[in-house]
Amino acid sequence: MSELTIRIGCEADLELLAGLNKQLIEDERHDNAMTLSELRERMKHFVGTAYKAYLFEQGNALVGYALVDHTRRPLYVRQFFICRDQRRNGFGKLAFGKLAALLDADQLDIEVMYGNEAAYAFWRSLGFKERSIYMRLER
């Protein structure tokens, strides 16, 4: 089994990122009705600004991604997603741990969709605390 790696996404990854974002929207039961084409354009905007998309990979297999806003302090993890076929294997905690180490930030903010109890439980298990509409990790 090869090690989980993180690479920064680029314009060549926009279709992939749009598809992953679509799955995230579906899984969260969000009312966002954007098409894949619209999500691609939104991702293009994100990675063309101060956001970075981080792709989690194990060998040739895509495990998930995160989208991080590097203009905000604390850094803001806008999206975090583990592929459906990779879940329940510890990749969420592993990917987040590696991402947090790469970001080297004392604090990180995330936003969890209201009512997404599985996500709240996941983030709490990683040490996040609820703060207004965000959850914050403080080291």
Phi, psi and chi 1 to 4 in degrees:
 res  aa     phi    psi   chi1   chi2   chi3   chi4
   1 MET       -  127.5 -179.0 -177.4  -79.5      -
   2 SER   -84.2  161.8   60.3      -      -      -
   3 GLU   -76.3  149.9 -174.9  176.2  -29.1      -
   4 LEU   -71.1  129.7 -174.9   76.3      -      -
   5 THR  -120.8  160.3   59.2      -      -      -
   6 ILE  -124.5  132.7  -61.5  176.9      -      -
   7 ARG  -131.6  152.3   71.2  174.7  173.9   85.9
   8 ILE   -82.1  127.5  -63.2  175.5      -      -
   9 GLY   -69.5  156.0      -      -      -      -
  10 CYS  -135.4 -174.2   61.6      -      -      -
  11 GLU   -59.2  -31.7 -168.0  155.7  -20.8      -
  12 ALA   -65.6  -16.3      -      -      -      -
  13 ASP   -97.7    3.8  -62.8  -51.6      -      -
  14 LEU   -60.5  -42.0  -68.9  176.2      -      -
  15 GLU   -61.6  -45.3  -66.1  -66.2  -29.1      -
  16 LEU   -60.9  -47.5  173.6   64.9      -      -
  17 LEU   -63.5  -39.2  -71.2  165.0      -      -
  18 ALA   -62.5  -42.8      -      -      -      -
  19 GLY   -63.5  -41.5      -      -      -      -
  20 LEU   -66.1  -40.7  -66.4  171.1      -      -
  21 ASN   -63.3  -38.1 -171.3 -157.0      -      -
  22 LYS   -61.0  -43.9 -178.0   77.8  167.2  160.7
  23 GLN   -64.1  -39.7  -70.0  179.0   53.1      -
  24 LEU   -60.7  -45.4  174.5   62.0      -      -
  25 ILE   -59.6  -43.7  -69.8  165.3      -      -
  26 GLU   -63.9  -45.9  -68.0  167.5   -1.7      -
  27 ASP   -64.1  -34.4  -71.7   -3.8      -      -
  28 GLU   -80.8   -8.0  -70.7  179.2  -27.6      -
  29 ARG    57.0   38.3  -65.4 -176.6  178.4   95.0
  30 HIS   -76.3  151.6 -166.4  -78.8      -      -
  31 ASP   -86.8   10.4   60.3    0.6      -      -
  32 ASN   -64.2  118.6 -178.5  -22.7      -      -
  33 ALA  -104.3   20.3      -      -      -      -
  34 MET   -63.0  142.8  -66.0  174.4   86.8      -
  35 THR   -78.5  169.5   65.8      -      -      -
  36 LEU   -59.5  -38.7  -80.0  173.8      -      -
  37 SER   -63.1  -42.9  177.6      -      -      -
  38 GLU   -67.6  -39.4  -69.2  168.1  -33.5      -
  39 LEU   -65.9  -36.0  -69.7  170.0      -      -
  40 ARG   -61.4  -45.3 -177.0 -169.6 -175.1  -74.4
  41 GLU   -65.0  -38.1  -74.3  -54.7  -52.5      -
  42 ARG   -65.1  -43.8 -174.7  170.0   77.9  158.4
  43 MET   -62.7  -38.5  -80.2  -66.7  177.0      -
  44 LYS   -60.0  -42.4 -177.3  176.9 -178.9  178.8
  45 HIS   -63.0  -47.1  170.3   75.3      -      -
  46 PHE   -56.8  -55.2  -75.8  143.0      -      -
  47 VAL   -72.9  -11.2  -61.0      -      -      -
  48 GLY   -88.8   -3.1      -      -      -      -
  49 THR  -115.7 -139.6   61.0      -      -      -
  50 ALA   -90.4    5.2      -      -      -      -
  51 TYR   -83.2  152.6  -78.8   86.4      -      -
  52 LYS  -129.4  138.1  -73.0 -174.5 -177.3  171.7
  53 ALA   -98.8  127.8      -      -      -      -
  54 TYR  -110.9  121.7  -63.2   91.1      -      -
  55 LEU   -99.8  130.3  -66.1  162.8      -      -
  56 PHE   -98.1  125.9  -48.4  130.8      -      -
  57 GLU  -135.6  148.3  -60.5  170.7  -34.2      -
  58 GLN  -128.3  107.4 -174.1  178.1   49.1      -
  59 GLY    61.4 -126.4      -      -      -      -
  60 ASN   -92.2    1.1  -67.2  -32.8      -      -
  61 ALA   -94.6  131.9      -      -      -      -
  62 LEU   -79.9  130.2  178.8   65.9      -      -
  63 VAL  -102.9  -35.1  172.1      -      -      -
  64 GLY   169.9 -165.8      -      -      -      -
  65 TYR  -156.6  165.2   83.3  102.9      -      -
  66 ALA  -138.8  149.0      -      -      -      -
  67 LEU  -120.4  121.4 -173.4   66.1      -      -
  68 VAL  -123.0  131.1  179.0      -      -      -
  69 ASP   -88.9  115.8 -177.9  -12.5      -      -
  70 HIS   -90.9    3.4  -75.9  -96.0      -      -
  71 THR   -91.4  -20.2   63.9      -      -      -
  72 ARG   -91.7  149.7  -69.7  177.1   47.3  174.5
  73 ARG  -127.5  119.0  -64.6  -66.6  177.1 -102.7
  74 PRO   -64.7  162.8    0.7    2.5      -      -
  75 LEU   -55.3  146.6  -67.4  176.1      -      -
  76 TYR  -115.6  116.9  173.4   56.5      -      -
  77 VAL   -86.5   99.3 -179.7      -      -      -
  78 ARG   -74.2  -40.1 -178.6 -178.1 -180.0  102.0
  79 GLN  -138.2  141.7  -61.2  169.9    5.3      -
  80 PHE  -144.4  124.7 -176.0   87.0      -      -
  81 PHE  -145.2  133.4  178.9   76.2      -      -
  82 ILE  -110.8  130.3  -60.8  -60.5      -      -
  83 CYS   -55.3  144.1  -62.6      -      -      -
  84 ARG   -55.6  -40.8  -67.5  169.2  179.6  156.1
  85 ASP   -78.5   -1.9   64.6  -18.9      -      -
  86 GLN  -110.3   -1.2  -59.6  -69.1  -18.5      -
  87 ARG   -74.4  159.8  -66.5 -179.8 -172.3  161.8
  88 ARG    67.8   23.8  -56.9  -76.5  178.4 -144.4
  89 ASN  -120.7   10.0  -67.4  -43.0      -      -
  90 GLY    85.1    4.0      -      -      -      -
  91 PHE   -68.7  -31.9  -75.7  127.0      -      -
  92 GLY   -59.9  -51.7      -      -      -      -
  93 LYS   -66.2  -41.0  -71.8 -176.8  179.8 -174.5
  94 LEU   -64.3  -47.6  179.1   60.8      -      -
  95 ALA   -63.4  -43.2      -      -      -      -
  96 PHE   -65.9  -41.0 -177.9   76.4      -      -
  97 GLY   -59.2  -44.1      -      -      -      -
  98 LYS   -68.4  -38.9  -73.3 -175.1  172.0  -94.3
  99 LEU   -64.8  -45.7  177.5   65.0      -      -
 100 ALA   -60.3  -40.7      -      -      -      -
 101 ALA   -65.4  -41.0      -      -      -      -
 102 LEU   -64.2  -41.3  178.6   68.4      -      -
 103 LEU   -72.4  -26.2  -64.7  174.3      -      -
 104 ASP    49.7   49.7 -168.2   28.9      -      -
 105 ALA  -111.6  142.0      -      -      -      -
 106 ASP   -73.8  -27.0  -69.9  -23.1      -      -
 107 GLN  -136.7  147.8  -63.6  179.6  -22.2      -
 108 LEU  -138.5  139.6  -67.6  169.9      -      -
 109 ASP  -108.6  143.5  -81.6  -12.3      -      -
 110 ILE  -134.8  162.0   58.7  153.6      -      -
 111 GLU  -123.1  130.4 -169.5  171.7   -7.6      -
 112 VAL  -113.3  133.8  178.3      -      -      -
 113 MET   -60.7  133.3  -65.8  -67.1  -62.9      -
 114 TYR   -54.8  132.7  178.9   77.4      -      -
 115 GLY    88.3   -4.8      -      -      -      -
 116 ASN   -87.3   77.2 -171.4  -15.8      -      -
 117 GLU   -63.1  -34.3  -67.3  -53.6  -41.2      -
 118 ALA   -63.1  -40.8      -      -      -      -
 119 ALA   -67.0  -43.0      -      -      -      -
 120 TYR   -58.1  -44.2  -81.4  107.3      -      -
 121 ALA   -63.7  -42.3      -      -      -      -
 122 PHE   -59.8  -51.1  171.5   74.4      -      -
 123 TRP   -67.3  -36.9  -68.0  111.3      -      -
 124 ARG   -61.7  -38.8  -77.7 -174.2 -159.6  113.1
 125 SER   -63.3  -20.7   78.1      -      -      -
 126 LEU   -95.2    3.3  -65.7  174.9      -      -
 127 GLY    99.6    6.4      -      -      -      -
 128 PHE   -75.7  147.4  -80.5   79.5      -      -
 129 LYS  -120.2  146.0  -52.8  -75.0 -175.0 -131.7
 130 GLU   -74.6  133.4  -67.4  177.3   52.0      -
 131 ARG  -142.3  104.8  -61.6  175.3   54.4   97.6
 132 SER    51.0 -125.3   68.6      -      -      -
 133 ILE   -86.0   -6.6   63.6  169.0      -      -
 134 TYR  -108.6  164.2  -61.8  101.6      -      -
 135 MET  -115.2  140.8  -66.4 -176.6   79.7      -
 136 ARG  -126.6  136.5  178.6  169.0  -70.6  166.8
 137 LEU  -100.9  124.5  175.0   65.8      -      -
 138 GLU  -122.8  131.4  -62.9 -178.1   16.0      -
 139 ARG  -102.1      -  -62.0 -177.7 -168.5  -89.5
